Amino acid sequence: MPQTVKGVIARSKGAPVELTDIVIPDPGPGEVVVDVQSCGVCHTDLHYREGGISDDFPFLLGHESAGVVSEIGEGVTNVEVGDFVILNWRAVCGECRACKRGEPWYCFNTHNAEQKMTLTDGTELTPALGIGSFAEKTLVAAGQCTKVDESDPAVVGLLGCGVMAGIGAAINTGGVTRGKSVAVIGCGGVGCAAIAGSYLAGAGTIIALDIDDRKLEWARELGATETVNTKGMSEDEVVAAIQERTNGFGADVVIDAVGRPQTWRQAFYGRDLAGTVVLVGVPTPEMELTVPLLDVFGRGGSLKSSWYGDCLPERDFPMLVDLYEQKRLPLEKFVTERIGIGDVEAAFAKMEEGTVLRSVVEV
């Protein structure tokens, strides 16, 4: 029988979110119903509310989640009822050209549940990133569930998006290894996760750059060895600040967790010769980048974009949960506050003010 539960929706562009009744259908073939236990408040959800992703309103918001499988549909074999899972938005297909060449972390055909969750009047909801988990229950494709050892949902659920994006940008995309120097531009949730990932990988110098001293303190707690407040600094001054802290050479890996032309150029010129630039911050559609092509050729190295930290959930989530349980990865430091499902709008305001690293809804 379909179930009616509470969920948080964005009904129209810019309007405050609403806590309302939503209908969860019985799972069909390849689908799973998850009892949501936690969901992080991510900038992506705010982008949905503001119409920055698409105009397919109303949206069922939320996607950084952990919970317990309560129902499974026909043909589901990867999880069972009662499994503790982290939800992901990269349910790899196994059939596209990326998957077939052995690079499923680039899967070009990830899939979601076929059925739609709805309002009680039958209006179809668009789930954020195919998940929609600011809700007591959600319907997802079975491949969007990654079984892990049971842990604190509010903490490990953050691996579902921002924390995984940052850690993966450092380790998977940037190839940070022992002794390398790293600079991270922008120390919000994703940037701080890139710092934590760099520290986990054994990086030597880890430079955090931001315009907010509060965020720089968070970065230091997560492994940054140097911090630079770049407020009021020119692009050249930011580049010089990175070089001064890396023997005049620039960092081996520079991660742009902001996603603006000026921060990308800072990353490009702030790296060492043959160094790596990783773009993990998300630009807006109107942004354009101009760099002399000769500089691209002459500096060598790699210019990369990181999609979801180039992660493979079934590989990365269990490993990172294990590291958290072993107290080798302080994921708990990302949880600034635990809130109720009715407090999402207030959490968006705190996010915009920059006073939280992550607010986490506990359902």
C-alpha positions as CSV (number, residue, x, y, z in Angstrom):
1,M,0.0,0.0,0.0
2,P,1.3,3.5,-0.8
3,Q,2.3,5.4,2.4
4,T,1.7,9.1,3.3
5,V,4.6,10.7,5.2
6,K,5.9,14.1,5.9
7,G,8.4,15.7,3.4
8,V,10.0,19.1,2.6
9,I,9.1,20.5,-0.8
10,A,10.0,23.6,-2.8
11,R,6.8,24.5,-4.5
12,S,8.0,27.5,-6.6
13,K,11.1,29.5,-7.3
14,G,12.4,31.4,-4.3
15,A,9.4,30.5,-2.1
16,P,10.1,29.3,1.4
17,V,10.1,25.5,1.7
18,E,7.0,23.6,3.0
19,L,6.7,20.6,5.3
20,T,3.7,18.7,3.8
21,D,2.2,15.3,3.2
22,I,3.8,13.3,0.4
23,V,2.8,9.9,-1.0
24,I,5.4,7.1,-1.3
25,P,4.4,4.3,-3.7
26,D,5.1,0.7,-3.2
27,P,8.5,-0.1,-4.7
28,G,8.4,-1.5,-8.2
29,P,11.1,-3.7,-9.9
30,G,14.5,-2.5,-9.0
31,E,13.2,0.0,-6.5
32,V,13.6,0.4,-2.7
33,V,11.8,2.3,0.0
34,V,14.2,3.7,2.7
35,D,13.2,4.9,6.2
36,V,15.2,8.1,6.3
37,Q,17.2,8.7,9.5
38,S,19.2,11.8,8.6
39,C,19.7,14.3,5.8
40,G,22.3,17.0,5.5
41,V,21.3,20.5,4.3
42,C,23.4,21.0,1.2
43,H,23.9,24.1,-1.1
44,T,22.5,22.0,-3.9
45,D,19.1,21.9,-2.2
46,L,19.1,25.6,-2.0
47,H,20.0,25.8,-5.7
48,Y,16.9,23.7,-6.4
49,R,14.7,26.0,-4.3
50,E,16.1,29.0,-6.2
51,G,15.5,27.4,-9.6
52,G,19.2,27.1,-10.3
53,I,19.0,23.4,-11.3
54,S,15.8,23.3,-13.3
55,D,12.3,24.5,-13.3
56,D,10.7,21.1,-12.6
57,F,8.8,22.3,-9.6
58,P,7.7,21.1,-7.1
59,F,10.9,19.6,-5.8
60,L,11.2,17.1,-3.0
61,L,14.4,18.3,-1.4
62,G,17.2,16.5,0.4
63,H,19.8,14.0,-0.8
64,E,22.7,13.6,1.8
65,S,21.1,10.8,3.6
66,A,21.4,7.6,5.6
67,G,18.6,5.3,6.7
68,V,17.3,1.7,6.8
69,V,15.7,-0.2,3.9
70,S,12.1,-1.0,4.8
71,E,10.8,-2.4,1.5
72,I,12.3,-3.8,-1.7
73,G,10.9,-4.4,-5.1
74,E,11.1,-7.3,-7.5
75,G,14.6,-8.2,-8.6
76,V,16.5,-6.3,-5.9
77,T,19.5,-8.3,-4.7
78,N,22.1,-5.7,-3.5
79,V,20.2,-4.8,-0.3
80,E,17.7,-6.4,2.0
81,V,15.0,-5.1,4.4
82,G,16.8,-3.9,7.5
83,D,20.1,-2.9,5.9
84,F,21.6,0.4,7.0
85,V,22.5,2.3,3.9
86,I,23.9,5.6,2.6
87,L,22.0,7.0,-0.4
88,N,23.9,8.1,-3.4
89,W,23.1,9.8,-6.7
90,R,25.5,7.7,-8.8
91,A,23.7,4.4,-9.3
92,V,26.0,3.1,-12.0
93,C,24.4,1.4,-15.0
94,G,27.1,-1.1,-15.8
95,E,26.3,-0.8,-19.5
96,C,27.5,2.7,-20.7
97,R,30.8,3.3,-22.4
98,A,32.4,4.5,-19.1
99,C,31.3,1.4,-17.2
100,K,32.4,-1.0,-20.0
101,R,35.9,0.5,-20.1
102,G,36.2,-0.1,-16.4
103,E,35.6,3.4,-15.2
104,P,32.2,3.2,-13.5
105,W,32.9,6.3,-11.4
106,Y,32.3,8.2,-14.6
107,C,29.0,6.4,-15.4
108,F,27.2,8.5,-18.0
109,N,23.8,6.8,-17.5
110,T,23.1,6.7,-13.7
111,H,19.5,5.8,-12.9
112,N,16.8,6.7,-10.4
113,A,13.5,5.2,-9.4
114,E,11.0,4.9,-12.3
115,Q,7.9,5.7,-10.2
116,K,7.2,9.2,-8.9
117,M,6.5,10.3,-5.4
118,T,3.6,12.7,-5.3
119,L,1.6,15.2,-3.2
120,T,-1.7,13.9,-1.9
121,D,-3.5,15.5,-4.8
122,G,-1.4,13.4,-7.3
123,T,1.0,16.2,-8.3
124,E,4.3,14.5,-9.2
125,L,7.4,15.6,-7.3
126,T,10.9,15.9,-8.7
127,P,13.3,14.4,-6.1
128,A,16.5,16.4,-5.6
129,L,19.4,14.5,-7.3
130,G,16.9,11.6,-7.8
131,I,16.7,11.0,-4.0
132,G,14.4,13.5,-2.2
133,S,15.2,12.6,1.4
134,F,14.0,15.6,3.5
135,A,11.2,13.1,4.2
136,E,10.4,10.3,6.6
137,K,10.6,7.8,3.7
138,T,11.8,8.0,0.2
139,L,11.7,5.9,-3.0
140,V,15.0,5.3,-4.8
141,A,16.6,2.9,-7.3
142,A,18.2,0.0,-5.5
143,G,21.6,1.0,-6.9
144,Q,21.3,4.3,-5.0
145,C,21.6,2.4,-1.8
146,T,25.1,1.5,-0.5
147,K,25.1,-0.9,2.5
148,V,27.6,0.1,5.2
149,D,28.2,-0.9,8.8
150,E,25.7,0.8,11.1
151,S,27.0,4.1,12.4
152,D,25.7,7.5,13.4
153,P,23.4,8.4,10.5
154,A,23.8,12.2,10.9
155,V,27.6,11.8,10.4
156,V,28.1,9.1,7.8
157,G,25.1,10.3,5.7
158,L,27.1,13.3,4.7
159,L,29.2,11.0,2.5
160,G,26.2,11.0,0.2
161,C,27.2,14.3,-1.4
162,G,29.4,17.1,-0.1
163,V,31.9,15.3,2.1
164,M,32.4,12.6,-0.6
165,A,32.8,15.3,-3.3
166,G,35.6,17.0,-1.3
167,I,37.5,13.9,-0.1
168,G,37.2,12.4,-3.6
169,A,38.4,15.6,-5.3
170,A,41.6,15.3,-3.3
171,I,42.2,11.5,-3.4
172,N,40.4,10.2,-6.5
173,T,40.7,13.2,-8.9
174,G,43.7,15.1,-7.6
175,G,45.8,12.0,-6.8
176,V,47.0,13.5,-3.5
177,T,49.6,11.1,-1.9
178,R,52.0,11.2,0.9
179,G,54.2,14.3,1.0
180,K,52.5,16.3,-1.7
181,S,51.6,19.9,-1.2
182,V,48.0,20.9,-1.6
183,A,46.1,24.2,-1.6
184,V,42.3,24.3,-1.3
185,I,40.5,27.5,-2.3
186,G,37.2,27.8,-0.5
187,C,36.6,26.2,2.9
188,G,33.0,25.4,3.1
189,G,31.8,21.8,3.4
190,V,33.3,20.6,0.2
191,G,36.6,22.5,0.6
192,C,37.0,21.3,4.2
193,A,36.3,17.7,3.1
194,A,39.1,18.1,0.5
195,I,41.4,19.2,3.3
196,A,40.4,16.2,5.4
197,G,41.0,13.9,2.4
198,S,44.4,15.5,1.8
199,Y,45.4,15.0,5.4
200,L,44.1,11.4,5.3
201,A,46.2,10.7,2.2
202,G,49.4,12.0,4.0
203,A,49.9,15.3,2.2
204,G,52.7,17.4,3.6
205,T,51.8,21.1,3.3
206,I,48.0,21.7,3.2
207,I,47.1,25.4,2.6
208,A,43.5,26.5,3.2
209,L,42.3,29.8,1.6
210,D,39.1,31.6,2.3
211,I,37.7,35.0,3.1
212,D,36.2,33.9,6.4
213,D,38.3,33.3,9.5
214,R,35.6,31.0,10.9
215,K,35.9,28.7,7.9
216,L,39.7,28.8,8.1
217,E,39.5,27.6,11.7
218,W,37.3,24.7,10.6
219,A,39.9,23.9,7.9
220,R,42.7,23.9,10.5
221,E,40.8,21.5,12.7
222,L,40.5,19.1,9.7
223,G,44.2,19.1,8.8
224,A,45.2,22.4,7.2
225,T,48.8,23.2,8.1
226,E,48.6,26.8,6.7
227,T,45.7,29.2,6.5
228,V,45.3,32.4,4.3
229,N,42.5,34.9,4.6
230,T,42.2,36.1,1.0
231,K,39.7,38.9,1.6
232,G,40.7,41.9,-0.4
233,M,43.6,40.2,-2.1
234,S,44.1,40.3,-5.9
235,E,44.5,37.1,-7.9
236,D,48.3,37.7,-8.1
237,E,48.5,38.1,-4.3
238,V,46.6,34.9,-3.8
239,V,49.0,33.0,-6.1
240,A,51.9,34.6,-4.3
241,A,50.6,33.5,-1.0
242,I,50.4,29.9,-2.2
243,Q,53.9,30.1,-3.7
244,E,55.4,31.6,-0.5
245,R,54.2,28.5,1.4
246,T,55.6,26.0,-1.1
247,N,59.2,27.1,-1.4
248,G,58.3,29.5,-4.2
249,F,57.1,26.8,-6.5
250,G,53.4,26.5,-6.1
251,A,51.4,23.5,-4.8
252,D,51.4,20.1,-6.4
253,V,47.6,20.0,-6.3
254,V,45.3,23.0,-6.1
255,I,41.6,22.4,-5.5
256,D,39.1,25.1,-6.5
257,A,36.1,24.4,-4.2
258,V,34.4,27.7,-5.2
259,G,33.9,27.4,-8.9
260,R,34.5,30.9,-10.2
261,P,36.7,32.1,-13.0
262,Q,38.9,34.1,-10.7
263,T,39.4,31.2,-8.2
264,W,40.1,28.8,-11.1
265,R,42.8,31.2,-12.4
266,Q,44.2,31.3,-8.8
267,A,44.4,27.5,-8.8
268,F,45.9,27.4,-12.3
269,Y,48.7,29.8,-11.5
270,G,49.1,28.8,-7.9
271,R,50.2,25.2,-8.8
272,D,53.7,24.1,-9.5
273,L,54.9,23.3,-13.0
274,A,53.3,20.0,-14.1
275,G,50.9,20.3,-11.1
276,T,47.2,19.5,-11.0
277,V,44.2,21.8,-10.9
278,V,40.9,20.2,-9.6
279,L,37.6,22.1,-10.1
280,V,35.0,20.7,-7.7
281,G,33.1,24.0,-7.0
282,V,30.1,24.3,-9.3
283,P,30.1,27.3,-11.7
284,T,26.9,29.0,-12.8
285,P,25.8,28.8,-16.5
286,E,26.9,32.4,-17.5
287,M,30.5,32.1,-16.3
288,E,33.3,32.1,-18.9
289,L,37.0,31.5,-18.5
290,T,39.9,33.2,-20.4
291,V,43.4,31.9,-20.0
292,P,46.3,32.3,-22.6
293,L,46.6,29.0,-24.4
294,L,50.4,29.3,-24.3
295,D,50.2,29.3,-20.5
296,V,48.2,26.1,-20.6
297,F,50.8,24.5,-22.8
298,G,53.8,26.0,-21.0
299,R,52.8,25.0,-17.5
300,G,51.9,21.4,-18.3
301,G,50.3,19.2,-15.8
302,S,46.6,18.3,-15.5
303,L,43.4,20.4,-15.5
304,K,40.6,18.3,-14.1
305,S,36.9,18.6,-13.1
306,S,35.7,16.4,-10.2
307,W,32.2,14.9,-10.5
308,Y,31.0,13.7,-7.1
309,G,34.7,13.3,-6.1
310,D,34.9,10.7,-8.9
311,C,33.7,8.2,-6.4
312,L,32.3,4.7,-6.7
313,P,29.9,4.5,-3.7
314,E,30.1,0.7,-3.2
315,R,33.9,1.1,-3.0
316,D,34.4,4.4,-1.2
317,F,31.5,4.6,1.3
318,P,32.3,1.4,3.3
319,M,36.0,2.3,3.4
320,L,35.3,5.8,4.7
321,V,32.8,4.7,7.3
322,D,35.4,2.2,8.5
323,L,38.0,5.0,8.8
324,Y,35.5,7.1,10.7
325,E,34.8,4.2,13.1
326,Q,38.6,3.8,13.6
327,K,38.8,7.5,14.5
328,R,41.1,8.1,11.5
329,L,38.6,10.3,9.7
330,P,36.8,12.9,11.9
331,L,33.6,13.1,9.9
332,E,31.8,14.2,13.1
333,K,33.4,17.6,12.8
334,F,31.3,18.4,9.7
335,V,28.1,18.3,11.8
336,T,27.6,21.8,13.2
337,E,24.0,21.2,14.4
338,R,21.3,18.5,14.4
339,I,17.8,19.9,13.5
340,G,14.3,18.7,13.0
341,I,12.6,18.2,9.6
342,G,10.7,21.4,10.0
343,D,13.8,23.5,10.4
344,V,15.2,23.3,6.8
345,E,14.3,26.9,5.8
346,A,16.1,28.3,8.9
347,A,19.1,26.0,8.0
348,F,19.3,27.6,4.5
349,A,19.6,31.0,6.2
350,K,22.4,29.8,8.4
351,M,24.1,28.3,5.4
352,E,24.0,31.6,3.5
353,E,25.3,33.4,6.5
354,G,28.3,31.0,6.6
355,T,27.7,30.1,10.3
356,V,27.4,26.3,9.8
357,L,29.6,23.7,8.2
358,R,26.6,21.3,8.0
359,S,23.1,21.4,9.5
360,V,21.8,17.8,9.6
361,V,18.1,16.9,9.7
362,E,17.4,14.0,12.0
363,V,14.1,12.4,11.0
